[in-house]
Amino acid sequence: MSIGNFNFRVMLAGFVALATAALAAAHDQIPGAPQTRPIALVGGTIHTVDGPIIDGGTVVFDEGKITAVGKNVPMPRSCQSIDVSGQHVYPGLIESMSNIGLIEIGSVRATIDTDEVGDENENIRPWVAVNPDSELIPVARAGGVLLASIAPQRGDLRGQVDVIELDGWTNGDMLLRENVGLAVSWRAFDSRNRDDSDRAKQRDERLKRLSDRLDAAKRYTDSRATDPENTPVDIRLEALATVAEGSTPMIVLAETRREIESAVAFCVTREIPCVIYGGYDAPQCATLLKKYGIPVIVHGTYRLPLRRHEPYDHPYTLPKRLHDAGVRFAIGGPGSGSPGGASAARNLPYHAAVAVAYGLPTDQAVRAVTLAPAEILGIGDRVGSISAEKDATLIVVDGDVLQTESNVSRAYIAGAEVDLGSKHKTLADKYRLKYKRAGR
């Protein structure tokens, strides 16, 4: 092959990649308009999550906030009444630790913005990189997922975790709350050395570097407060400051018992709030987790066992085992950086359904994808349940939300009605028509 032909093919491949990125850049759905008058969803089965299920109930919301829930609720003047009899009303589902909005096509580098170079990027704010026109967002919404906590997926100190609403013209419109935690991969601070003493030594050395980093963040904060003119701004230390002072939790990716126990010991010693993400061996650490009130975000249920000797259904029973042990937990989908990732966010309710099939009570499974992640991520004051004064972020479903046969018929984010169209639905309609015309 000549050099000229090679260069042409390289340029052509680049153009194809850019064209693919451009085609993937925008969906057709128009963001919902702010609510202009009260709306009442009447006659449905209301799954409040933080209270009893209300059959034939009513939910009223105005200016984006829920104002009343119950039976025989008085209607405000000029209220739009929507009959949802025979349907179910749930809080919007929350996908935990996702990369939705940060990635479009895994094989096209131009559509991926999930990480930065280097292992310490505690200052990264993923919400600023969200693509509000991602085709994956409407698909997730059609599955009932209206909120997501997003996180970078590379490095030791990976960056901040932000919570976004899955609708809006811009990433700023979508932001619900930023910096709800610092994503940390604990494997980087563990050791894989086979010798026990060498492993402990390496782990202690690595954790000392992390401690020194947190101490530097504290000193930096004090110096900026007392002598700002002579203390240069350091955005990495600024990002660590709230963690060091204990006001922002570490959301720690830890699967094995050794990783979990090490992470808990470190955070407890430094008085840093901790959330375990992954938590494969968390039931073995139940006493420790309960003692210090540390919750677990289960990294999906569609997983293979970590070890050859474990039962095939070990990941499926994980939520039930945590529930039986009294450990607070939420269920996430595939998660940031996992196979499927953002494109599989629509499957979140089915991860919870698998847990139900393997013993978890249904009400706890619904809670695990609504109120539980909201409380763990510090946004339970706004979302996660159908309660007065919370955001009107909810879905109307024609059946049990955990069943694959059920469909979301309406959705609202902070009172704004969401367009439930998506590329999946458009293509489904297209090919139904094709075969209908062909007489099949």
C-alpha positions, -999 to +999 in steps of 0.1 A: +000+000+000+014+034-009+018+062+016-007+083-002-034+055-001-026+049+036-030+086+045-063+087+025-076+057+044-066+072+077-083+105+068-114+086+056-116+067+089-114+099+108-142+114+087-164+084+093-157+086+131-167+123+131-197+116+110-208+088+134-203+111+163-224+138+147-252+114+139-252+103+175-250+138+189-287+147+191-320+130+198-353+143+185-371+146+218-378+182+230-372+189+267-403+193+288-416+228+295-419+240+331-452+233+347-477+262+343-507+249+362-515+223+388-517+187+376-535+158+393-529+121+385-562+105+396-573+070+403-540+051+400-522+029+425-497+052+442-464+037+453-453+063+478-423+042+488-419+060+521-455+051+531-483+027+523-494+019+488-526+039+480-551+022+457-572+046+437-552+075+449-544+110+437-511+129+433-513+166+429-483+187+420-478+224+412-447+245+402-427+213+401-435+202+437-459+176+450-486+193+470-509+165+480-510+127+480-539+104+491-575+096+485-603+122+480-577+150+476-592+184+469-583+197+435-568+232+432-584+258+409-576+254+372-561+220+379-555+196+350-569+162+360-555+131+343-572+098+348-546+071+355-570+044+367-556+009+364-521+023+362-493+026+388-475+058+399-439+055+411-411+079+419-387+083+390-361+055+391-325+065+400-295+049+382-265+049+405-229+055+395-236+056+357-218+072+328-250+081+309-245+114+291-207+109+290-206+082+264-225+074+233-208+047+212-181+027+229-162+020+197-161+057+187-136+076+208-150+109+198-182+101+217-165+091+250-158+116+277-157+095+308-122+101+322-090+121+322-053+112+321-037+104+354-047+085+386-056+115+408-084+136+393-104+145+424-113+178+408-132+164+378-169+175+377-186+150+353-218+170+349-200+197+328-193+171+302-228+157+299-243+156+264-280+165+269-288+153+234-275+118+239-297+091+223-292+069+253-311+094+276-345+090+260-341+052+260-333+052+298-363+075+304-386+051+285-376+025+311-386+048+340-351+061+348-354+098+354-323+105+375-287+093+375-256+098+396-227+100+372-190+095+379-157+093+360-144+058+355-106+059+355-080+064+382-075+060+419-092+093+430-116+094+400-134+126+407-167+140+419-201+122+417-229+144+404-267+138+402-285+148+370-321+148+358-325+130+325-341+159+307-331+195+298-317+217+271-283+220+286-261+201+312-268+230+336-305+225+332-300+188+340-279+192+372-298+183+403-269+183+428-232+183+423-205+167+443-225+143+463-194+122+468-158+115+457-154+083+436-125+063+447-112+029+435-100+011+466-082-015+446-055+011+439-048+013+477-048-024+483-019-048+474-019-079+454+013-092+470+010-128+480+031-125+511+009-112+540+036-090+555+046-075+522+010-070+513+003-052+545+034-030+541+025-020+506-011-012+516+000+009+545+024+029+523-003+036+498-029+046+524-003+069+540+000+087+507-038+091+506-038+103+542-010+128+534-031+141+505-061+146+527-039+164+554-025+186+526-061+195+517-068+205+552-037+227+555-046+242+521-080+252+533-066+268+565-040+287+545-066+300+520-087+312+549-059+329+567-036+341+539-054+339+505-030+363+488+000+341+493-017+307+489-020+298+452-053+281+441-051+244+438-083+229+424-073+194+433-068+202+470-100+223+470-119+193+457-105+171+485-112+197+512-148+188+518-139+151+520-111+158+544-134+178+567-160+150+566-188+169+548-185+149+515-185+111+515-161+088+497-180+065+473-156+036+473-154+010+446-147-021+467-158-057+460-138-081+482-140-084+519-104-072+523-111-041+502-143-033+521-128-037+555-098-016+546-119+012+532-142+013+562-113+013+586-096+042+568-128+063+566-138+056+602-104+065+614-104+098+595-141+105+603-151+105+566-185+093+556-183+063+534-204+045+508-194+011+494-200+007+456-199-028+443-200-046+476-199-082+463-186-094+497-205-069+517-227-095+535-195-109+550-189-074+565-224-068+577-216-064+613-189-038+605-212-019+580-241-018+604-219-006+633-208+024+614-240+030+593-222+025+560-246+018+530-239-003+499-247+005+463-250-030+447-233-030+413-261-046+394-274-082+397-266-093+361-232-104+370-211-136+371-197-149+404-163-135+413-149-169+422-152-203+406-164-221+438-194-198+444-230-206+434-241-193+400-268-172+416-245-155+442-249-120+426-286-125+422-291-131+460-268-103+471-296-077+477-316-102+498-285-112+518-279-075+526-315-070+534-316-100+558-284-087+574-299-053+580-274-034+558-287-003+540-284-008+502-295+004+468-294-014+435-276+002+405-274-009+369-242-019+351-224+012+364-197+035+352-172+017+330-190-016+330-201-036+300-233-021+287-228+010+308-250+039+298-267+020+270-281-005+295-294+020+320-329+012+308-325-022+324-323-008+360-358-020+371-349-055+359-318-057+380-342-051+410-366-077+395-339-104+395-334-096+433-371-102+438-369-135+419-342-145+444-360-136+476-359-098+481-394-084+490-409-064+461-414-033+481-377-034+491-367-038+455-387-008+444-372+012+473-337+000+462-340+019+429-359+050+442-356+062+478-326+042+489-302+056+463-317+091+470-309+088+507-275+074+501-266+101+477-279+129+499-308+139+477-336+122+496-350+156+506-360+162+469-366+129+452-371+092+458-406+090+471-440+105+464-444+129+493-456+164+497-430+191+491-407+168+471-400+173+434-427+160+412-403+135+395-424+105+389-436+079+363-469+064+354-467+027+344-494+004+329-483-024+352-456-034+377-425-014+370-403-044+376-420-064+349-406-063+314-441-063+299-450-030+316-446+003+298-441+038+311-471+059+298-462+092+314-432+108+331-426+141+348-393+156+360-399+184+385-434+188+371-423+191+335-438+163+313-411+143+296-412+132+260-411+094+261-402+089+225-368+073+217-348+059+189-358+024+200-395+032+197-390+050+164-372+020+149-398-004+164-426+015+147-407+017+115-402-020+112-437-029+124-450-008+095-426-025+071-440-060+079-476-047+081-472-035+045-457-068+035-488-085+049-469-102+078 
